[in-house]
Amino acid sequence: MTSSENRSDTQSAAEREAVRRRAEALMEREQAERLYEADTDRDGEQFDRTERAALRRVAGLSTELADVTEVEYRQLRLERVVLVGVWTEGTLEDAENSMAELAALAETAGSEVLDGVYQRRDQPDPATYIGSGKALELREIVQSTGADTVVCDGELSPAQLIHLEDVVKVKVVDRTALILDIFAQHAKSREGKAQVSLAQMQYMLPRLRGWGQSLSRQMGGGGAGASGGGMATRGPGETKIELDRRRIREKMAKLRREIADMKKGRDTKRQERRRGQVPSVAIAGYTNAGKSSLLNRLTGAGVLVENALFATLDPTVRRAQTPTGRAYTLADTVGFVRHLPHHLVEAFRSTMEEVGDSDLILHVVDGAHPDPESQLASVRQVIGEVGAGKVPEIVVVNKADAADPLVVQRLLRQEKHAIAVSARTGEGIDKLLAIIDAELPRPEVEVHALVPYDRGSLVARVHAEGELLAAEEHTAHGTLLHALVSPALAAELEPFHAVGAAGATDA
């Protein structure tokens, strides 16, 4: 055998061995794939492959917001709470009343109040609201009661919320967030929901929490070309927290436009009532003072009445009549509360305009409340903020059947225009109707008119909008009227002017 033949046989054997090894490797790979697909027992290598293949994005863990309403503080889940307050001014009784009101707010939000503490300080601690030592004591109370939330009787800064949560190790909510949550639960109309959402976003915007530049959404500018300019030239771009804030601002702008559009419709209805010279009365007052009950008693409107704070958020306007037959509108408005968050005052300003545009305000106060004077002061502050400070006011001391008679008499002495009533029993309602009739603006133009029978609509308007000074007479030529009416209605009656009964006969 020649050397060339030996080299050829050696090469063929190597090639055959290579082919055999490739075939074996292919068979092993195919076998592994079959085992993997059949989900049978497999060796360590195959188990590792399965683990890598099973790695999936877990739903719900993404930090990307599907909607800005998902951010923290949008909705509270209050169950078992401990209340804490800082008493900076006033008497001990004032502090206890404020804490009792906070407890009522927490219960209205659907929580169970386990305990309540307050501290005397010149001003709240800038770091933890109640001071580091008291915060540790509060943590012990939270742990012993099994509470899951701490509710503070004041509006806390973002830093105070974070620091206090770090100490007590449970959720911390301030008074403003609590009221916003109650409003969110009770808003029913499209406008009410939009107003609450706007107020919530105004509150949450400075309180968004994030991880700063570690959550950059994109590479920043600063370099030429598609690569962005190379190392040390790219900025962090828009961080996650900045993106959330921008999206919330965009949503707030959209809500403001929607509220403005809805306001136009309400303004149109108000202008129509004005054009018809129908006087308007607004019921205002502290939350849970009995405003809706009074509206039902005066008009039979059937508005929701509930022994809860902020049961009414959407304004209700009903038509009513005085004992003398004069028509007027009666509007039930959202209740006020001590330290009402300015976010809510701003968001509900359009609805509160019912108070500012009214001819008369029925300021309802709960006569059975431990401190009705502070309620009066709080409501008047908000009334001034919405530009209704100069509207005539009647103080209606409600719940007279349950109140201390001495307290009722004290209020009646302190307030110049006040009356005690009970919307539940009807006590004093007839006197209140008479006062409303006397206080409403009266028509100013005196007319004598002989209205033809085919213009009966004008006679009906005189009855509804004006005030008859003498009984109407039915003559052969029409209805003779002597009444006080508005200038607009007087102009329509001018063609039918008559001196009196004799004039009507001559006509």
SVG drawing of the C-alpha trace seen along z (x, -y; Angstrom):
<svg xmlns="http://www.w3.org/2000/svg" viewBox="-119 -106 123 108">
<polyline fill="none" stroke="black" stroke-width="0.4" points="0.0,0.0 1.4,-3.3 1.7,-6.3 -1.0,-8.2 -3.4,-5.4 -2.6,-5.4 -3.4,-9.1 -6.7,-8.6 -7.8,-5.8 -6.9,-8.0 -8.8,-11.0 -11.8,-8.8 -11.8,-7.4 -11.6,-10.9 -14.5,-12.1 -16.6,-9.0 -15.8,-9.7 -16.8,-13.3 -20.0,-12.4 -20.8,-9.9 -20.2,-12.4 -22.4,-15.0 -25.2,-12.4 -24.9,-11.5 -25.0,-15.1 -28.1,-15.6 -29.8,-12.6 -29.0,-13.9 -30.4,-17.3 -33.6,-15.8 -34.0,-13.6 -33.6,-16.5 -36.2,-18.5 -38.6,-15.6 -38.1,-15.3 -38.6,-19.1 -41.8,-19.1 -43.2,-16.1 -42.4,-17.7 -40.9,-14.5 -38.1,-14.0 -34.9,-15.7 -31.4,-16.1 -29.9,-19.2 -29.1,-20.8 -32.6,-20.4 -34.1,-21.7 -32.0,-24.8 -33.3,-25.3 -36.9,-25.0 -36.3,-27.6 -35.0,-30.0 -37.9,-29.4 -40.5,-29.8 -39.2,-33.3 -42.2,-35.7 -43.2,-39.2 -45.5,-39.0 -48.7,-40.9 -49.4,-43.8 -45.8,-44.5 -45.1,-47.1 -44.4,-50.6 -46.0,-51.9 -49.3,-53.6 -52.3,-52.4 -54.1,-55.5 -53.0,-58.4 -55.8,-57.3 -53.6,-54.4 -51.1,-56.6 -50.8,-56.5 -53.6,-58.3 -56.1,-57.9 -58.3,-55.6 -57.8,-54.8 -58.6,-51.4 -59.3,-52.4 -60.3,-49.6 -58.8,-49.9 -57.4,-53.3 -55.8,-55.3 -56.4,-59.0 -53.7,-61.5 -53.9,-65.3 -51.8,-68.3 -53.5,-70.9 -52.0,-74.2 -54.7,-76.7 -58.0,-77.0 -59.4,-75.2 -59.2,-71.5 -62.8,-71.2 -62.0,-72.6 -59.3,-69.9 -61.7,-67.1 -64.4,-68.4 -61.9,-68.4 -60.9,-64.8 -64.6,-63.8 -65.2,-65.3 -62.1,-63.4 -63.6,-60.2 -66.9,-60.9 -65.0,-61.5 -63.1,-58.3 -66.3,-56.3 -67.9,-57.9 -65.0,-56.7 -65.8,-53.2 -63.2,-52.6 -63.2,-51.5 -61.7,-53.9 -59.7,-52.0 -58.0,-54.8 -57.3,-58.5 -54.5,-60.6 -53.6,-64.3 -50.6,-66.4 -50.3,-69.9 -47.6,-71.8 -47.0,-75.3 -46.9,-74.0 -46.7,-70.6 -43.2,-69.1 -41.8,-69.8 -40.4,-66.2 -42.9,-63.8 -45.9,-66.1 -45.9,-65.0 -42.2,-64.7 -39.9,-61.7 -40.6,-60.6 -44.3,-60.8 -44.0,-59.0 -42.4,-56.0 -45.2,-56.0 -47.7,-56.1 -46.0,-53.1 -46.6,-51.2 -50.3,-52.1 -50.6,-51.0 -49.0,-47.7 -51.1,-47.1 -54.4,-47.9 -53.6,-46.1 -54.3,-49.2 -53.4,-49.3 -53.7,-53.1 -52.9,-56.3 -55.1,-59.4 -53.7,-62.8 -56.0,-65.8 -54.3,-68.2 -52.7,-68.5 -49.3,-66.9 -46.4,-67.8 -45.0,-65.0 -41.9,-64.8 -44.0,-64.5 -46.0,-61.7 -42.9,-59.8 -41.1,-60.3 -44.1,-59.3 -44.8,-56.2 -41.1,-55.2 -41.6,-55.3 -45.1,-53.8 -44.7,-51.2 -48.3,-51.5 -50.1,-53.8 -50.4,-57.4 -53.3,-59.5 -54.0,-63.2 -57.3,-65.0 -57.3,-66.3 -56.8,-62.9 -59.6,-61.5 -62.1,-64.2 -61.1,-63.6 -61.7,-59.9 -65.2,-60.6 -66.0,-62.9 -64.8,-60.2 -67.2,-57.7 -70.2,-60.0 -69.8,-61.8 -72.6,-60.6 -73.0,-63.0 -70.5,-63.4 -69.6,-66.9 -69.2,-65.8 -66.8,-63.0 -64.8,-65.3 -64.5,-67.9 -63.4,-65.3 -60.8,-63.8 -59.4,-67.3 -59.1,-67.9 -57.4,-64.6 -54.9,-65.2 -54.1,-68.6 -53.5,-67.0 -51.4,-64.0 -49.2,-65.9 -46.6,-67.0 -46.9,-63.7 -46.0,-61.3 -43.1,-59.0 -40.5,-57.6 -36.9,-56.5 -35.7,-59.5 -33.1,-59.0 -32.9,-55.3 -36.3,-55.1 -35.3,-57.0 -37.7,-56.5 -35.4,-57.4 -31.9,-58.6 -31.6,-62.4 -30.4,-64.6 -27.0,-66.2 -25.2,-64.4 -25.2,-64.3 -26.2,-61.2 -28.5,-58.3 -26.3,-57.0 -26.8,-60.2 -23.2,-61.3 -21.3,-58.6 -20.3,-58.2 -20.6,-61.0 -22.9,-63.0 -26.3,-61.3 -28.6,-62.7 -31.0,-60.5 -34.0,-61.7 -37.5,-61.9 -37.6,-60.0 -40.6,-57.9 -41.7,-60.4 -41.5,-63.2 -43.5,-61.2 -46.2,-60.6 -46.4,-64.3 -46.7,-65.3 -49.5,-62.9 -51.3,-64.1 -51.0,-67.7 -52.4,-66.8 -55.3,-65.0 -56.0,-68.0 -56.1,-70.3 -58.6,-68.0 -60.8,-67.9 -60.7,-71.7 -61.9,-72.0 -64.7,-69.5 -65.8,-71.2 -65.8,-74.6 -68.0,-73.1 -70.5,-71.7 -70.5,-75.1 -71.7,-76.7 -74.8,-74.6 -75.6,-75.4 -75.0,-79.1 -77.5,-78.9 -80.1,-77.5 -79.4,-80.1 -79.7,-82.9 -83.1,-81.5 -84.3,-81.6 -83.0,-85.2 -84.7,-86.2 -87.9,-84.8 -87.3,-86.9 -87.5,-83.9 -85.8,-84.6 -83.3,-82.0 -82.6,-80.7 -79.5,-78.6 -79.2,-76.3 -75.7,-76.3 -74.2,-75.0 -71.9,-72.6 -71.9,-69.0 -74.6,-66.9 -76.4,-69.9 -79.6,-68.8 -79.7,-70.8 -81.2,-68.0 -83.8,-67.3 -84.7,-71.0 -85.0,-71.0 -87.3,-68.0 -89.4,-69.6 -89.8,-72.8 -90.3,-71.3 -91.0,-67.6 -88.0,-67.0 -87.2,-63.5 -83.4,-64.2 -81.2,-61.6 -81.1,-62.1 -78.4,-60.2 -76.8,-60.6 -73.3,-60.8 -70.9,-63.6 -71.0,-64.8 -74.0,-62.7 -74.8,-65.4 -72.2,-66.5 -74.2,-67.3 -76.3,-70.5 -80.0,-70.0 -82.3,-72.8 -86.1,-72.6 -89.0,-75.0 -90.9,-76.1 -93.6,-78.6 -94.0,-81.1 -97.3,-81.1 -98.5,-84.0 -97.9,-82.0 -94.6,-83.6 -92.4,-81.1 -88.7,-80.8 -85.9,-78.2 -84.3,-76.4 -80.8,-74.9 -79.2,-72.3 -75.4,-72.7 -72.4,-70.7 -71.7,-70.8 -68.7,-72.6 -66.3,-71.5 -63.6,-73.0 -60.4,-73.3 -62.0,-72.4 -59.2,-71.6 -58.5,-74.4 -58.3,-71.9 -62.0,-71.1 -63.0,-74.8 -61.3,-75.4 -62.6,-72.3 -66.2,-72.9 -66.2,-76.6 -68.4,-76.2 -71.1,-74.4 -70.7,-76.7 -71.6,-79.6 -75.2,-78.6 -74.6,-80.2 -73.0,-83.4 -75.7,-84.0 -78.6,-83.5 -80.9,-86.2 -81.0,-84.7 -78.9,-82.2 -80.4,-79.8 -77.4,-79.1 -78.3,-75.9 -76.5,-75.1 -76.8,-72.0 -78.2,-73.2 -77.4,-69.9 -73.7,-70.1 -71.2,-70.7 -69.8,-73.8 -72.3,-75.4 -70.5,-78.8 -67.4,-77.3 -69.5,-75.7 -71.0,-79.1 -67.6,-80.7 -66.2,-77.9 -69.1,-78.1 -68.9,-81.9 -65.3,-81.7 -66.0,-79.5 -69.0,-81.6 -66.6,-84.6 -64.1,-82.6 -66.7,-81.9 -67.8,-85.6 -71.1,-85.3 -70.3,-87.4 -72.8,-90.1 -75.8,-87.9 -78.6,-88.3 -78.5,-85.4 -81.0,-83.7 -79.4,-81.5 -81.6,-78.4 -80.9,-76.6 -81.9,-73.0 -82.5,-70.0 -84.2,-72.2 -86.1,-69.1 -82.8,-67.5 -80.8,-70.5 -80.3,-72.0 -82.8,-74.9 -80.2,-77.1 -77.9,-76.6 -80.7,-77.4 -81.6,-80.6 -77.9,-81.6 -77.7,-81.3 -80.9,-83.2 -79.6,-86.0 -76.2,-86.1 -77.5,-86.1 -79.6,-89.0 -81.7,-87.0 -82.1,-83.6 -84.9,-81.0 -85.0,-77.7 -86.6,-74.8 -86.7,-71.0 -86.7,-69.6 -87.6,-66.2 -90.7,-67.2 -91.7,-70.3 -91.3,-72.7 -90.8,-76.3 -91.1,-75.6 -94.2,-77.8 -92.4,-80.7 -89.3,-80.1 -91.5,-80.1 -92.9,-83.5 -89.4,-84.9 -88.4,-83.7 -91.4,-85.4 -90.5,-88.6 -86.8,-88.5 -87.0,-87.7 -86.6,-90.6 -89.9,-92.0 -91.1,-93.3 -90.7,-97.0 -93.1,-98.2 -96.7,-98.8 -99.1,-98.1 -102.9,-98.3 -103.6,-96.1 -106.7,-94.7 -105.4,-91.5 -107.6,-89.9 -108.7,-86.4 -106.7,-85.1 -103.5,-86.2 -104.0,-84.1 -100.2,-83.3 -99.5,-86.8 -101.9,-86.5 -100.2,-83.3 -96.8,-85.0 -98.1,-87.9 -99.2,-85.3 -95.9,-83.4 -93.4,-86.2 -95.2,-89.2 -97.2,-90.2 -100.9,-91.0 -101.9,-94.1 -105.6,-93.5 -107.8,-90.6 -108.1,-90.2 -111.4,-91.1 -112.9,-89.4 -114.7,-91.9 -116.4,-91.6 -113.1,-92.6 -110.6,-90.6 -108.9,-90.2 -108.1,-93.3 -104.9,-93.1 -103.3,-95.5 -99.8,-94.1 -96.1,-94.6 -94.0,-93.1 -90.5,-93.2 -89.6,-95.8 -89.5,-93.2 -93.0,-91.9 -94.3,-95.5 -93.1,-96.2 -95.1,-93.2 -98.2,-94.4 -97.8,-98.0 -100.2,-97.6 -103.0,-96.6 -102.5,-99.4 -105.7,-100.5 -106.4,-103.1 -108.6,-100.8 -112.1,-99.3 -113.6,-102.4 -110.9,-102.5 -111.7,-98.9 -115.4,-99.7 -114.6,-102.7 -112.3,-100.5"/>
</svg>
